[in-house]
Amino acid sequence: MTTIGGLGHALPYLIPDFWTATTIAMIVVFVELWAIAWIQNRYMETPFLRATLQVVLGGALVFAAGVLIGGG
């Protein structure tokens, strides 16, 4: 699933237009993060609000790390 998830938001960048690819990648990431929160709620019995908070916080940390690494 990690490979599929990684490909899901990397493959749009094969599209020549940067902003179109970025928009599609953002939509894919949103769906992926929502799915993770739903799975945590459904199968791990985590309250949905808590699962969403964990996913959003984790996503923000990964985004911040990418910005710091990419900006250096």
PDB file with SEQRES, HELIX, SHEET and CRYST1 records, atoms N, CA, C and O in Angstrom:
SEQRES   1 A   72  MET THR THR ILE GLY GLY LEU GLY HIS ALA LEU PRO TYR          
SEQRES   2 A   72  LEU ILE PRO ASP PHE TRP THR ALA THR THR ILE ALA MET          
SEQRES   3 A   72  ILE VAL VAL PHE VAL GLU LEU TRP ALA ILE ALA TRP ILE          
SEQRES   4 A   72  GLN ASN ARG TYR MET GLU THR PRO PHE LEU ARG ALA THR          
SEQRES   5 A   72  LEU GLN VAL VAL LEU GLY GLY ALA LEU VAL PHE ALA ALA          
SEQRES   6 A   72  GLY VAL LEU ILE GLY GLY GLY                                  
HELIX    1 AA1 THR A    2  ALA A   10  1                                   9    
HELIX    2 AA2 LEU A   11  LEU A   14  5                                   4    
HELIX    3 AA3 PHE A   18  TYR A   43  1                                  26    
HELIX    4 AA4 PHE A   48  GLY A   71  1                                  24    
CRYST1    1.000    1.000    1.000  90.00  90.00  90.00 P 1           1          
ATOM      1  N   MET A   1       0.815  -1.190   0.000  1.00  0.00           N  
ATOM      2  CA  MET A   1       0.000   0.000   0.000  1.00  0.00           C  
ATOM      3  C   MET A   1       0.863   1.260   0.000  1.00  0.00           C  
ATOM      4  O   MET A   1       0.466   2.286  -0.552  1.00  0.00           O  
ATOM      5  N   THR A   2       2.033   1.185   0.613  1.00  0.00           N  
ATOM      6  CA  THR A   2       2.926   2.346   0.612  1.00  0.00           C  
ATOM      7  C   THR A   2       3.359   2.684  -0.807  1.00  0.00           C  
ATOM      8  O   THR A   2       3.414   3.855  -1.182  1.00  0.00           O  
ATOM      9  N   THR A   3       3.665   1.654  -1.596  1.00  0.00           N  
ATOM     10  CA  THR A   3       4.075   1.872  -2.984  1.00  0.00           C  
ATOM     11  C   THR A   3       2.942   2.491  -3.787  1.00  0.00           C  
ATOM     12  O   THR A   3       3.155   3.441  -4.540  1.00  0.00           O  
ATOM     13  N   ILE A   4       1.746   1.956  -3.626  1.00  0.00           N  
ATOM     14  CA  ILE A   4       0.601   2.490  -4.364  1.00  0.00           C  
ATOM     15  C   ILE A   4       0.330   3.938  -3.946  1.00  0.00           C  
ATOM     16  O   ILE A   4       0.064   4.794  -4.790  1.00  0.00           O  
ATOM     17  N   GLY A   5       0.399   4.202  -2.643  1.00  0.00           N  
ATOM     18  CA  GLY A   5       0.194   5.560  -2.165  1.00  0.00           C  
ATOM     19  C   GLY A   5       1.242   6.521  -2.699  1.00  0.00           C  
ATOM     20  O   GLY A   5       0.924   7.644  -3.088  1.00  0.00           O  
ATOM     21  N   GLY A   6       2.491   6.077  -2.715  1.00  0.00           N  
ATOM     22  CA  GLY A   6       3.565   6.922  -3.251  1.00  0.00           C  
ATOM     23  C   GLY A   6       3.400   7.196  -4.733  1.00  0.00           C  
ATOM     24  O   GLY A   6       3.621   8.314  -5.197  1.00  0.00           O  
ATOM     25  N   LEU A   7       3.015   6.178  -5.466  1.00  0.00           N  
ATOM     26  CA  LEU A   7       2.790   6.359  -6.901  1.00  0.00           C  
ATOM     27  C   LEU A   7       1.583   7.255  -7.161  1.00  0.00           C  
ATOM     28  O   LEU A   7       1.553   8.015  -8.129  1.00  0.00           O  
ATOM     29  N   GLY A   8       0.588   7.153  -6.279  1.00  0.00           N  
ATOM     30  CA  GLY A   8      -0.639   7.929  -6.466  1.00  0.00           C  
ATOM     31  C   GLY A   8      -0.415   9.419  -6.515  1.00  0.00           C  
ATOM     32  O   GLY A   8      -1.055  10.116  -7.302  1.00  0.00           O  
ATOM     33  N   HIS A   9       0.486   9.923  -5.686  1.00  0.00           N  
ATOM     34  CA  HIS A   9       0.700  11.365  -5.745  1.00  0.00           C  
ATOM     35  C   HIS A   9       1.997  11.747  -6.441  1.00  0.00           C  
ATOM     36  O   HIS A   9       2.342  12.928  -6.482  1.00  0.00           O  
ATOM     37  N   ALA A  10       2.726  10.775  -6.992  1.00  0.00           N  
ATOM     38  CA  ALA A  10       3.917  11.088  -7.786  1.00  0.00           C  
ATOM     39  C   ALA A  10       3.617  11.028  -9.290  1.00  0.00           C  
ATOM     40  O   ALA A  10       4.156  11.826 -10.056  1.00  0.00           O  
ATOM     41  N   LEU A  11       2.780  10.108  -9.708  1.00  0.00           N  
ATOM     42  CA  LEU A  11       2.485   9.938 -11.133  1.00  0.00           C  
ATOM     43  C   LEU A  11       1.873  11.163 -11.816  1.00  0.00           C  
ATOM     44  O   LEU A  11       2.139  11.378 -12.998  1.00  0.00           O  
ATOM     45  N   PRO A  12       1.074  11.970 -11.132  1.00  0.00           N  
ATOM     46  CA  PRO A  12       0.547  13.153 -11.829  1.00  0.00           C  
ATOM     47  C   PRO A  12       1.641  14.062 -12.391  1.00  0.00           C  
ATOM     48  O   PRO A  12       1.385  14.824 -13.323  1.00  0.00           O  
ATOM     49  N   TYR A  13       2.847  13.994 -11.843  1.00  0.00           N  
ATOM     50  CA  TYR A  13       3.924  14.861 -12.332  1.00  0.00           C  
ATOM     51  C   TYR A  13       4.495  14.411 -13.669  1.00  0.00           C  
ATOM     52  O   TYR A  13       5.436  15.019 -14.179  1.00  0.00           O  
ATOM     53  N   LEU A  14       3.931  13.349 -14.239  1.00  0.00           N  
ATOM     54  CA  LEU A  14       4.240  13.002 -15.627  1.00  0.00           C  
ATOM     55  C   LEU A  14       3.470  13.907 -16.585  1.00  0.00           C  
ATOM     56  O   LEU A  14       3.781  13.969 -17.775  1.00  0.00           O  
ATOM     57  N   ILE A  15       2.462  14.608 -16.058  1.00  0.00           N  
ATOM     58  CA  ILE A  15       1.719  15.588 -16.847  1.00  0.00           C  
ATOM     59  C   ILE A  15       2.611  16.808 -17.032  1.00  0.00           C  
ATOM     60  O   ILE A  15       3.176  17.305 -16.057  1.00  0.00           O  
ATOM     61  N   PRO A  16       2.750  17.300 -18.255  1.00  0.00           N  
ATOM     62  CA  PRO A  16       3.669  18.415 -18.507  1.00  0.00           C  
ATOM     63  C   PRO A  16       3.329  19.714 -17.767  1.00  0.00           C  
ATOM     64  O   PRO A  16       4.238  20.461 -17.404  1.00  0.00           O  
ATOM     65  N   ASP A  17       2.058  19.997 -17.538  1.00  0.00           N  
ATOM     66  CA  ASP A  17       1.683  21.243 -16.871  1.00  0.00           C  
ATOM     67  C   ASP A  17       1.810  21.080 -15.357  1.00  0.00           C  
ATOM     68  O   ASP A  17       1.133  20.246 -14.756  1.00  0.00           O  
ATOM     69  N   PHE A  18       2.687  21.886 -14.745  1.00  0.00           N  
ATOM     70  CA  PHE A  18       2.978  21.776 -13.318  1.00  0.00           C  
ATOM     71  C   PHE A  18       1.747  21.967 -12.447  1.00  0.00           C  
ATOM     72  O   PHE A  18       1.518  21.174 -11.534  1.00  0.00           O  
ATOM     73  N   TRP A  19       0.952  22.993 -12.702  1.00  0.00           N  
ATOM     74  CA  TRP A  19      -0.183  23.304 -11.830  1.00  0.00           C  
ATOM     75  C   TRP A  19      -1.285  22.260 -11.943  1.00  0.00           C  
ATOM     76  O   TRP A  19      -1.951  21.961 -10.952  1.00  0.00           O  
ATOM     77  N   THR A  20      -1.488  21.706 -13.120  1.00  0.00           N  
ATOM     78  CA  THR A  20      -2.458  20.614 -13.272  1.00  0.00           C  
ATOM     79  C   THR A  20      -1.991  19.398 -12.486  1.00  0.00           C  
ATOM     80  O   THR A  20      -2.778  18.776 -11.773  1.00  0.00           O  
ATOM     81  N   ALA A  21      -0.713  19.060 -12.613  1.00  0.00           N  
ATOM     82  CA  ALA A  21      -0.156  17.913 -11.892  1.00  0.00           C  
ATOM     83  C   ALA A  21      -0.241  18.133 -10.382  1.00  0.00           C  
ATOM     84  O   ALA A  21      -0.584  17.212  -9.642  1.00  0.00           O  
ATOM     85  N   THR A  22       0.066  19.332  -9.928  1.00  0.00           N  
ATOM     86  CA  THR A  22       0.026  19.630  -8.496  1.00  0.00           C  
ATOM     87  C   THR A  22      -1.400  19.553  -7.958  1.00  0.00           C  
ATOM     88  O   THR A  22      -1.619  19.040  -6.861  1.00  0.00           O  
ATOM     89  N   THR A  23      -2.359  20.052  -8.709  1.00  0.00           N  
ATOM     90  CA  THR A  23      -3.761  19.989  -8.290  1.00  0.00           C  
ATOM     91  C   THR A  23      -4.220  18.540  -8.164  1.00  0.00           C  
ATOM     92  O   THR A  23      -4.865  18.176  -7.181  1.00  0.00           O  
ATOM     93  N   ILE A  24      -3.892  17.718  -9.148  1.00  0.00           N  
ATOM     94  CA  ILE A  24      -4.268  16.304  -9.100  1.00  0.00           C  
ATOM     95  C   ILE A  24      -3.581  15.616  -7.931  1.00  0.00           C  
ATOM     96  O   ILE A  24      -4.209  14.826  -7.226  1.00  0.00           O  
ATOM     97  N   ALA A  25      -2.301  15.904  -7.715  1.00  0.00           N  
ATOM     98  CA  ALA A  25      -1.565  15.297  -6.599  1.00  0.00           C  
ATOM     99  C   ALA A  25      -2.181  15.697  -5.262  1.00  0.00           C  
ATOM    100  O   ALA A  25      -2.272  14.870  -4.355  1.00  0.00           O  
ATOM    101  N   MET A  26      -2.602  16.948  -5.128  1.00  0.00           N  
ATOM    102  CA  MET A  26      -3.224  17.395  -3.879  1.00  0.00           C  
ATOM    103  C   MET A  26      -4.540  16.667  -3.624  1.00  0.00           C  
ATOM    104  O   MET A  26      -4.841  16.302  -2.488  1.00  0.00           O  
ATOM    105  N   ILE A  27      -5.312  16.458  -4.667  1.00  0.00           N  
ATOM    106  CA  ILE A  27      -6.572  15.721  -4.537  1.00  0.00           C  
ATOM    107  C   ILE A  27      -6.299  14.283  -4.116  1.00  0.00           C  
ATOM    108  O   ILE A  27      -6.986  13.746  -3.247  1.00  0.00           O  
ATOM    109  N   VAL A  28      -5.301  13.663  -4.729  1.00  0.00           N  
ATOM    110  CA  VAL A  28      -4.950  12.282  -4.385  1.00  0.00           C  
ATOM    111  C   VAL A  28      -4.495  12.193  -2.935  1.00  0.00           C  
ATOM    112  O   VAL A  28      -4.901  11.275  -2.222  1.00  0.00           O  
ATOM    113  N   VAL A  29      -3.668  13.120  -2.488  1.00  0.00           N  
ATOM    114  CA  VAL A  29      -3.193  13.113  -1.104  1.00  0.00           C  
ATOM    115  C   VAL A  29      -4.369  13.303  -0.143  1.00  0.00           C  
ATOM    116  O   VAL A  29      -4.426  12.641   0.893  1.00  0.00           O  
ATOM    117  N   PHE A  30      -5.298  14.187  -0.469  1.00  0.00           N  
ATOM    118  CA  PHE A  30      -6.479  14.387   0.371  1.00  0.00           C  
ATOM    119  C   PHE A  30      -7.261  13.086   0.513  1.00  0.00           C  
ATOM    120  O   PHE A  30      -7.660  12.720   1.618  1.00  0.00           O  
ATOM    121  N   VAL A  31      -7.481  12.392  -0.585  1.00  0.00           N  
ATOM    122  CA  VAL A  31      -8.214  11.124  -0.551  1.00  0.00           C  
ATOM    123  C   VAL A  31      -7.437  10.083   0.259  1.00  0.00           C  
ATOM    124  O   VAL A  31      -8.030   9.340   1.041  1.00  0.00           O  
ATOM    125  N   GLU A  32      -6.129  10.027   0.077  1.00  0.00           N  
ATOM    126  CA  GLU A  32      -5.305   9.081   0.838  1.00  0.00           C  
ATOM    127  C   GLU A  32      -5.399   9.341   2.343  1.00  0.00           C  
ATOM    128  O   GLU A  32      -5.584   8.407   3.123  1.00  0.00           O  
ATOM    129  N   LEU A  33      -5.274  10.601   2.750  1.00  0.00           N  
ATOM    130  CA  LEU A  33      -5.317  10.932   4.170  1.00  0.00           C  
ATOM    131  C   LEU A  33      -6.702  10.670   4.758  1.00  0.00           C  
ATOM    132  O   LEU A  33      -6.811  10.212   5.895  1.00  0.00           O  
ATOM    133  N   TRP A  34      -7.761  10.955   3.997  1.00  0.00           N  
ATOM    134  CA  TRP A  34      -9.100  10.662   4.451  1.00  0.00           C  
ATOM    135  C   TRP A  34      -9.277   9.152   4.632  1.00  0.00           C  
ATOM    136  O   TRP A  34      -9.887   8.708   5.605  1.00  0.00           O  
ATOM    137  N   ALA A  35      -8.742   8.367   3.695  1.00  0.00           N  
ATOM    138  CA  ALA A  35      -8.843   6.909   3.786  1.00  0.00           C  
ATOM    139  C   ALA A  35      -8.120   6.383   5.027  1.00  0.00           C  
ATOM    140  O   ALA A  35      -8.617   5.474   5.693  1.00  0.00           O  
ATOM    141  N   ILE A  36      -6.963   6.942   5.339  1.00  0.00           N  
ATOM    142  CA  ILE A  36      -6.222   6.522   6.533  1.00  0.00           C  
ATOM    143  C   ILE A  36      -7.040   6.810   7.787  1.00  0.00           C  
ATOM    144  O   ILE A  36      -7.131   5.963   8.676  1.00  0.00           O  
ATOM    145  N   ALA A  37      -7.634   7.998   7.864  1.00  0.00           N  
ATOM    146  CA  ALA A  37      -8.448   8.347   9.026  1.00  0.00           C  
ATOM    147  C   ALA A  37      -9.660   7.422   9.125  1.00  0.00           C  
ATOM    148  O   ALA A  37     -10.022   6.994  10.221  1.00  0.00           O  
ATOM    149  N   TRP A  38     -10.280   7.113   8.004  1.00  0.00           N  
ATOM    150  CA  TRP A  38     -11.449   6.231   7.999  1.00  0.00           C  
ATOM    151  C   TRP A  38     -11.070   4.820   8.456  1.00  0.00           C  
ATOM    152  O   TRP A  38     -11.792   4.203   9.239  1.00  0.00           O  
ATOM    153  N   ILE A  39      -9.932   4.314   7.962  1.00  0.00           N  
ATOM    154  CA  ILE A  39      -9.478   2.970   8.346  1.00  0.00           C  
ATOM    155  C   ILE A  39      -9.177   2.925   9.841  1.00  0.00           C  
ATOM    156  O   ILE A  39      -9.531   1.960  10.517  1.00  0.00           O  
ATOM    157  N   GLN A  40      -8.528   3.963  10.356  1.00  0.00           N  
ATOM    158  CA  GLN A  40      -8.253   4.007  11.797  1.00  0.00           C  
ATOM    159  C   GLN A  40      -9.557   3.989  12.592  1.00  0.00           C  
ATOM    160  O   GLN A  40      -9.665   3.302  13.608  1.00  0.00           O  
ATOM    161  N   ASN A  41     -10.529   4.739  12.127  1.00  0.00           N  
ATOM    162  CA  ASN A  41     -11.816   4.794  12.817  1.00  0.00           C  
ATOM    163  C   ASN A  41     -12.558   3.465  12.721  1.00  0.00           C  
ATOM    164  O   ASN A  41     -13.104   2.982  13.713  1.00  0.00           O  
ATOM    165  N   ARG A  42     -12.575   2.892  11.564  1.00  0.00           N  
ATOM    166  CA  ARG A  42     -13.369   1.678  11.324  1.00  0.00           C  
ATOM    167  C   ARG A  42     -12.752   0.434  11.949  1.00  0.00           C  
ATOM    168  O   ARG A  42     -13.443  -0.326  12.626  1.00  0.00           O  
ATOM    169  N   TYR A  43     -11.466   0.221  11.729  1.00  0.00           N  
ATOM    170  CA  TYR A  43     -10.848  -1.041  12.107  1.00  0.00           C  
ATOM    171  C   TYR A  43     -10.009  -0.970  13.384  1.00  0.00           C  
ATOM    172  O   TYR A  43      -9.747  -1.994  14.014  1.00  0.00           O  
ATOM    173  N   MET A  44      -9.593   0.226  13.759  1.00  0.00           N  
ATOM    174  CA  MET A  44      -8.764   0.355  14.954  1.00  0.00           C  
ATOM    175  C   MET A  44      -9.540   1.022  16.099  1.00  0.00           C  
ATOM    176  O   MET A  44      -8.995   1.274  17.174  1.00  0.00           O  
ATOM    177  N   GLU A  45     -10.809   1.297  15.843  1.00  0.00           N  
ATOM    178  CA  GLU A  45     -11.718   1.874  16.826  1.00  0.00           C  
ATOM    179  C   GLU A  45     -11.208   3.189  17.420  1.00  0.00           C  
ATOM    180  O   GLU A  45     -11.443   3.486  18.591  1.00  0.00           O  
ATOM    181  N   THR A  46     -10.513   3.962  16.604  1.00  0.00           N  
ATOM    182  CA  THR A  46     -10.077   5.289  17.018  1.00  0.00           C  
ATOM    183  C   THR A  46     -11.219   6.259  16.719  1.00  0.00           C  
ATOM    184  O   THR A  46     -11.768   6.221  15.618  1.00  0.00           O  
ATOM    185  N   PRO A  47     -11.589   7.113  17.646  1.00  0.00           N  
ATOM    186  CA  PRO A  47     -12.632   8.104  17.336  1.00  0.00           C  
ATOM    187  C   PRO A  47     -12.234   8.912  16.092  1.00  0.00           C  
ATOM    188  O   PRO A  47     -11.070   9.276  15.925  1.00  0.00           O  
ATOM    189  N   PHE A  48     -13.218   9.188  15.223  1.00  0.00           N  
ATOM    190  CA  PHE A  48     -12.907   9.794  13.927  1.00  0.00           C  
ATOM    191  C   PHE A  48     -12.194  11.135  14.075  1.00  0.00           C  
ATOM    192  O   PHE A  48     -11.259  11.411  13.323  1.00  0.00           O  
ATOM    193  N   LEU A  49     -12.602  11.961  15.007  1.00  0.00           N  
ATOM    194  CA  LEU A  49     -11.957  13.267  15.192  1.00  0.00           C  
ATOM    195  C   LEU A  49     -10.492  13.098  15.591  1.00  0.00           C  
ATOM    196  O   LEU A  49      -9.624  13.816  15.095  1.00  0.00           O  
ATOM    197  N   ARG A  50     -10.220  12.153  16.483  1.00  0.00           N  
ATOM    198  CA  ARG A  50      -8.838  11.893  16.901  1.00  0.00           C  
ATOM    199  C   ARG A  50      -8.020  11.345  15.735  1.00  0.00           C  
ATOM    200  O   ARG A  50      -6.877  11.756  15.532  1.00  0.00           O  
ATOM    201  N   ALA A  51      -8.596  10.421  14.971  1.00  0.00           N  
ATOM    202  CA  ALA A  51      -7.889   9.865  13.813  1.00  0.00           C  
ATOM    203  C   ALA A  51      -7.584  10.960  12.796  1.00  0.00           C  
ATOM    204  O   ALA A  51      -6.494  10.998  12.224  1.00  0.00           O  
ATOM    205  N   THR A  52      -8.544  11.843  12.575  1.00  0.00           N  
ATOM    206  CA  THR A  52      -8.338  12.948  11.636  1.00  0.00           C  
ATOM    207  C   THR A  52      -7.231  13.875  12.127  1.00  0.00           C  
ATOM    208  O   THR A  52      -6.377  14.299  11.348  1.00  0.00           O  
ATOM    209  N   LEU A  53      -7.249  14.184  13.416  1.00  0.00           N  
ATOM    210  CA  LEU A  53      -6.208  15.046  13.985  1.00  0.00           C  
ATOM    211  C   LEU A  53      -4.831  14.410  13.826  1.00  0.00           C  
ATOM    212  O   LEU A  53      -3.873  15.090  13.459  1.00  0.00           O  
ATOM    213  N   GLN A  54      -4.727  13.116  14.097  1.00  0.00           N  
ATOM    214  CA  GLN A  54      -3.448  12.420  13.951  1.00  0.00           C  
ATOM    215  C   GLN A  54      -2.960  12.460  12.506  1.00  0.00           C  
ATOM    216  O   GLN A  54      -1.778  12.695  12.252  1.00  0.00           O  
ATOM    217  N   VAL A  55      -3.864  12.231  11.568  1.00  0.00           N  
ATOM    218  CA  VAL A  55      -3.489  12.209  10.153  1.00  0.00           C  
ATOM    219  C   VAL A  55      -3.091  13.607   9.684  1.00  0.00           C  
ATOM    220  O   VAL A  55      -2.105  13.765   8.963  1.00  0.00           O  
ATOM    221  N   VAL A  56      -3.853  14.619  10.092  1.00  0.00           N  
ATOM    222  CA  VAL A  56      -3.530  15.995   9.677  1.00  0.00           C  
ATOM    223  C   VAL A  56      -2.199  16.434  10.282  1.00  0.00           C  
ATOM    224  O   VAL A  56      -1.374  17.034   9.593  1.00  0.00           O  
ATOM    225  N   LEU A  57      -1.986  16.140  11.558  1.00  0.00           N  
ATOM    226  CA  LEU A  57      -0.728  16.514  12.202  1.00  0.00           C  
ATOM    227  C   LEU A  57       0.452  15.778  11.549  1.00  0.00           C  
ATOM    228  O   LEU A  57       1.489  16.380  11.275  1.00  0.00           O  
ATOM    229  N   GLY A  58       0.286  14.491  11.307  1.00  0.00           N  
ATOM    230  CA  GLY A  58       1.347  13.722  10.645  1.00  0.00           C  
ATOM    231  C   GLY A  58       1.627  14.244   9.243  1.00  0.00           C  
ATOM    232  O   GLY A  58       2.784  14.361   8.839  1.00  0.00           O  
ATOM    233  N   GLY A  59       0.564  14.558   8.499  1.00  0.00           N  
ATOM    234  CA  GLY A  59       0.737  15.113   7.156  1.00  0.00           C  
ATOM    235  C   GLY A  59       1.432  16.463   7.184  1.00  0.00           C  
ATOM    236  O   GLY A  59       2.261  16.752   6.321  1.00  0.00           O  
ATOM    237  N   ALA A  60       1.103  17.293   8.171  1.00  0.00           N  
ATOM    238  CA  ALA A  60       1.746  18.607   8.296  1.00  0.00           C  
ATOM    239  C   ALA A  60       3.232  18.462   8.612  1.00  0.00           C  
ATOM    240  O   ALA A  60       4.054  19.220   8.096  1.00  0.00           O  
ATOM    241  N   LEU A  61       3.579  17.490   9.459  1.00  0.00           N  
ATOM    242  CA  LEU A  61       4.993  17.258   9.773  1.00  0.00           C  
ATOM    243  C   LEU A  61       5.768  16.777   8.546  1.00  0.00           C  
ATOM    244  O   LEU A  61       6.894  17.213   8.309  1.00  0.00           O  
ATOM    245  N   VAL A  62       5.169  15.890   7.780  1.00  0.00           N  
ATOM    246  CA  VAL A  62       5.835  15.412   6.559  1.00  0.00           C  
ATOM    247  C   VAL A  62       5.984  16.557   5.565  1.00  0.00           C  
ATOM    248  O   VAL A  62       7.026  16.687   4.923  1.00  0.00           O  
ATOM    249  N   PHE A  63       4.952  17.387   5.432  1.00  0.00           N  
ATOM    250  CA  PHE A  63       5.029  18.535   4.533  1.00  0.00           C  
ATOM    251  C   PHE A  63       6.132  19.497   4.956  1.00  0.00           C  
ATOM    252  O   PHE A  63       6.909  19.967   4.124  1.00  0.00           O  
ATOM    253  N   ALA A  64       6.198  19.790   6.268  1.00  0.00           N  
ATOM    254  CA  ALA A  64       7.219  20.702   6.787  1.00  0.00           C  
ATOM    255  C   ALA A  64       8.627  20.137   6.554  1.00  0.00           C  
ATOM    256  O   ALA A  64       9.544  20.877   6.199  1.00  0.00           O  
ATOM    257  N   ALA A  65       8.791  18.828   6.755  1.00  0.00           N  
ATOM    258  CA  ALA A  65      10.099  18.211   6.493  1.00  0.00           C  
ATOM    259  C   ALA A  65      10.464  18.339   5.017  1.00  0.00           C  
ATOM    260  O   ALA A  65      11.616  18.611   4.679  1.00  0.00           O  
ATOM    261  N   GLY A  66       9.492  18.145   4.149  1.00  0.00           N  
ATOM    262  CA  GLY A  66       9.752  18.292   2.710  1.00  0.00           C  
ATOM    263  C   GLY A  66      10.156  19.701   2.334  1.00  0.00           C  
ATOM    264  O   GLY A  66      11.051  19.902   1.513  1.00  0.00           O  
ATOM    265  N   VAL A  67       9.492  20.679   2.940  1.00  0.00           N  
ATOM    266  CA  VAL A  67       9.831  22.085   2.665  1.00  0.00           C  
ATOM    267  C   VAL A  67      11.247  22.385   3.153  1.00  0.00           C  
ATOM    268  O   VAL A  67      12.032  23.020   2.449  1.00  0.00           O  
ATOM    269  N   LEU A  68      11.566  21.925   4.359  1.00  0.00           N  
ATOM    270  CA  LEU A  68      12.907  22.180   4.905  1.00  0.00           C  
ATOM    271  C   LEU A  68      13.988  21.495   4.082  1.00  0.00           C  
ATOM    272  O   LEU A  68      15.027  22.094   3.805  1.00  0.00           O  
ATOM    273  N   ILE A  69      13.758  20.265   3.695  1.00  0.00           N  
ATOM    274  CA  ILE A  69      14.748  19.529   2.895  1.00  0.00           C  
ATOM    275  C   ILE A  69      14.845  20.120   1.489  1.00  0.00           C  
ATOM    276  O   ILE A  69      15.942  20.289   0.955  1.00  0.00           O  
ATOM    277  N   GLY A  70      13.688  20.433   0.890  1.00  0.00           N  
ATOM    278  CA  GLY A  70      13.685  20.979  -0.469  1.00  0.00           C  
ATOM    279  C   GLY A  70      14.230  22.388  -0.556  1.00  0.00           C  
ATOM    280  O   GLY A  70      14.759  22.786  -1.594  1.00  0.00           O  
ATOM    281  N   GLY A  71      14.109  23.151   0.526  1.00  0.00           N  
ATOM    282  CA  GLY A  71      14.562  24.531   0.522  1.00  0.00           C  
ATOM    283  C   GLY A  71      16.048  24.679   0.825  1.00  0.00           C  
ATOM    284  O   GLY A  71      16.604  25.767   0.675  1.00  0.00           O  
ATOM    285  N   GLY A  72      16.690  23.603   1.246  1.00  0.00           N  
ATOM    286  CA  GLY A  72      18.093  23.677   1.680  1.00  0.00           C  
ATOM    287  C   GLY A  72      19.089  23.491   0.641  1.00  0.00           C  
ATOM    288  O   GLY A  72      20.287  23.537   0.919  1.00  0.00           O  
TER     289      GLY A  72                                                      
END                                                                             
